[in-house]
Amino acid sequence: MQSPVKNKNISLPYLDDFLLNMQNNNLSQETIYNYERDLRVFQDFLNETNINFENSNKRTILLYKAYLNSQDRRTPLREISKIKLSSFSTNKMLSALRSYLKFLMDMDHQTPIAPEMVKLTKNEKKQYKISELLEIIKIIEAPMDFEKNQKVALRNRAMFEMLFSTGMRISELINLKQNQIDKTGRILIRGKGKKERFVYLTSRAEKHLQNYTEIRGIVDTPFIFIPYHGKNIHQENKKISANYMQERIKRYREWLGINIPISCHSIRHAFATYMAENGASPAAIQVLLGHESLNTTTRYINASNKFAEETHRKFHPLKD
């Protein structure tokens, strides 16, 4: 389906205005970046198929969906992808396009496609695989066994302890500043949509955070977790990247021989699941995770087969 990239350099009209409007609506920089990245994929598709935006129609959307489902599409970095997108990722890109088209209409600009023409695909239902608690603990403790640099070992141990202690998102952790943590271990988080909530450190996580901060050193950055090598080490406002954290977890998992994939986000899943298994209220977990909908929280909690089995044994009317 994919044709050579043309030299026409087709662009989306008023894209900068759309992003500026998001900024004016007080959306986070991460959200704005994600929208821009996803719309660049649609722009690349128009260039590869040599379709002017003004000539787009329902068939264009049909072709775009096929493009997103193909394994030879271009990524936001304009590289050929060999991995098929999940329905969730596809719908995220389609939603970005729909929001952009709605903005054009709201601003009285001409748009060849009405937002409602962009139909989302059906999401596949996933059975979330939650690692055993022992495997999560092994990942958290792995830096002390595998990192040769003491600062790196103590830093990584503290980061993973804090992820599992609080259920924070990876973006919230890497942007964490010292003034967000009070003396009781309570952390003020500024999450998605700049919404604020509190999360809490366990005494174990507090201990490892203190171990790291004692050897961290004085640096010109407000962020707690900083790199000790690479191109950002001498820059102001330096901080650990999400890619680094995901890469470290992958390496630790391989070295430990753990088969089930573990990521920063699955540690967040595990936090919710094991809190629920120990009797925590779903409503309380919802607050800790920063979810708007209890349905989202329930999806995490019910990911555990053990949780489902214990619920069945406890509440089935003919259990005896």
NORPE-V812532 format. One record per backbone hydrogen bond with DSSP energy under -0.5 kcal/mol. CO is the residue of the C=O (numbers start at 1). NH is the residue of the N-H. E is the energy in kcal/mol with one decimal. If there is no record, write none. Layout:
BEGIN
co: <CO & CO>
nh: <NH & NH>
e: <E & E>
END
This chain:
BEGIN
co: <12 & 14 & 15 & 16 & 17 & 18 & 19 & 20 & 21 & 22 & 23 & 28 & 29 & 30 & 31 & 32 & 33 & 34 & 35 & 36 & 37 & 38 & 39 & 40 & 41 & 42 & 43 & 44 & 45 & 46 & 46 & 47 & 50 & 52 & 53 & 57 & 58 & 59 & 60 & 61 & 62 & 63 & 64 & 65 & 66 & 67 & 68 & 73 & 75 & 79 & 86 & 87 & 88 & 89 & 90 & 91 & 92 & 93 & 94 & 95 & 96 & 97 & 98 & 99 & 100 & 101 & 102 & 103 & 104 & 105 & 114 & 115 & 117 & 124 & 126 & 128 & 129 & 132 & 132 & 133 & 134 & 135 & 136 & 137 & 138 & 141 & 142 & 142 & 143 & 146 & 148 & 149 & 150 & 151 & 152 & 153 & 154 & 155 & 156 & 157 & 158 & 159 & 160 & 161 & 162 & 163 & 169 & 170 & 171 & 173 & 176 & 177 & 178 & 180 & 182 & 185 & 186 & 187 & 187 & 189 & 189 & 191 & 192 & 195 & 197 & 199 & 202 & 203 & 204 & 205 & 206 & 207 & 208 & 209 & 210 & 211 & 212 & 212 & 213 & 217 & 219 & 220 & 222 & 224 & 225 & 230 & 232 & 235 & 241 & 242 & 243 & 244 & 245 & 246 & 247 & 248 & 249 & 250 & 251 & 252 & 253 & 253 & 254 & 257 & 263 & 264 & 265 & 266 & 267 & 268 & 269 & 270 & 271 & 272 & 273 & 274 & 275 & 276 & 281 & 282 & 283 & 284 & 285 & 286 & 286 & 293 & 294 & 295 & 296 & 297 & 298 & 300 & 301 & 303 & 304 & 305 & 306 & 307 & 308 & 309 & 310 & 311 & 312 & 316>
nh: <15 & 18 & 19 & 20 & 21 & 22 & 23 & 24 & 25 & 27 & 26 & 32 & 33 & 34 & 35 & 36 & 37 & 38 & 39 & 40 & 41 & 42 & 43 & 44 & 45 & 46 & 47 & 48 & 49 & 50 & 51 & 6 & 52 & 55 & 56 & 61 & 62 & 63 & 64 & 65 & 66 & 67 & 68 & 69 & 70 & 70 & 85 & 81 & 78 & 75 & 90 & 91 & 92 & 93 & 94 & 95 & 96 & 97 & 98 & 99 & 100 & 101 & 102 & 103 & 104 & 105 & 106 & 107 & 109 & 108 & 117 & 118 & 119 & 126 & 128 & 130 & 131 & 135 & 136 & 137 & 138 & 139 & 140 & 141 & 142 & 144 & 145 & 146 & 147 & 148 & 150 & 153 & 154 & 155 & 156 & 157 & 158 & 159 & 160 & 161 & 162 & 163 & 164 & 165 & 166 & 167 & 173 & 174 & 175 & 176 & 224 & 180 & 181 & 188 & 185 & 201 & 182 & 189 & 199 & 191 & 197 & 194 & 195 & 191 & 189 & 187 & 206 & 207 & 208 & 209 & 210 & 211 & 212 & 213 & 214 & 215 & 215 & 216 & 217 & 219 & 221 & 237 & 178 & 226 & 240 & 233 & 235 & 238 & 245 & 246 & 247 & 248 & 249 & 250 & 251 & 252 & 253 & 254 & 255 & 256 & 257 & 258 & 257 & 259 & 267 & 268 & 269 & 270 & 271 & 272 & 273 & 274 & 275 & 276 & 277 & 278 & 280 & 279 & 285 & 286 & 287 & 288 & 289 & 290 & 291 & 297 & 298 & 299 & 300 & 301 & 302 & 303 & 304 & 305 & 308 & 309 & 310 & 311 & 312 & 313 & 314 & 315 & 316 & 319>
e: <-1.2 & -2.0 & -2.2 & -2.3 & -2.4 & -1.7 & -2.0 & -2.5 & -1.3 & -1.9 & -1.7 & -2.2 & -2.5 & -2.2 & -2.2 & -2.4 & -2.8 & -2.3 & -2.3 & -1.9 & -1.1 & -1.1 & -2.2 & -2.6 & -2.2 & -2.1 & -1.8 & -2.6 & -2.1 & -0.7 & -2.3 & -1.2 & -0.6 & -1.3 & -1.7 & -1.5 & -1.9 & -2.7 & -2.4 & -2.3 & -1.8 & -2.3 & -2.5 & -1.7 & -0.6 & -0.9 & -0.7 & -3.1 & -2.7 & -3.2 & -2.4 & -2.5 & -1.7 & -1.7 & -2.2 & -2.6 & -1.7 & -1.9 & -2.3 & -2.4 & -2.1 & -2.4 & -2.1 & -2.0 & -2.0 & -1.9 & -2.6 & -1.9 & -3.0 & -1.6 & -2.2 & -1.7 & -1.3 & -0.5 & -0.9 & -0.7 & -0.5 & -0.7 & -1.9 & -2.5 & -2.0 & -2.0 & -2.4 & -2.3 & -1.0 & -1.1 & -1.7 & -2.2 & -2.2 & -0.5 & -0.5 & -2.5 & -2.8 & -2.4 & -2.8 & -2.3 & -2.0 & -2.4 & -2.3 & -2.2 & -2.2 & -2.0 & -1.9 & -2.0 & -2.0 & -2.4 & -1.8 & -2.3 & -1.0 & -1.6 & -2.4 & -2.0 & -1.7 & -2.5 & -1.7 & -2.5 & -2.5 & -0.7 & -2.2 & -0.8 & -1.8 & -1.7 & -1.4 & -3.2 & -3.2 & -3.1 & -2.5 & -2.0 & -1.7 & -2.3 & -2.3 & -2.1 & -1.7 & -2.7 & -1.9 & -0.6 & -1.1 & -0.8 & -0.6 & -0.5 & -1.5 & -1.3 & -1.0 & -0.7 & -1.9 & -1.1 & -1.6 & -0.9 & -1.6 & -2.3 & -2.3 & -2.4 & -2.2 & -2.1 & -2.2 & -3.0 & -2.6 & -2.1 & -2.8 & -2.2 & -0.8 & -2.3 & -0.6 & -0.5 & -1.6 & -1.3 & -2.0 & -2.6 & -2.2 & -1.8 & -2.6 & -2.9 & -1.8 & -2.0 & -2.3 & -1.2 & -2.5 & -2.0 & -2.3 & -2.3 & -1.6 & -2.3 & -2.4 & -1.3 & -1.9 & -1.2 & -2.6 & -1.6 & -1.1 & -2.4 & -2.7 & -1.4 & -1.0 & -0.5 & -2.0 & -2.7 & -2.6 & -2.2 & -2.4 & -2.5 & -2.0 & -2.5 & -1.9 & -1.5>
END
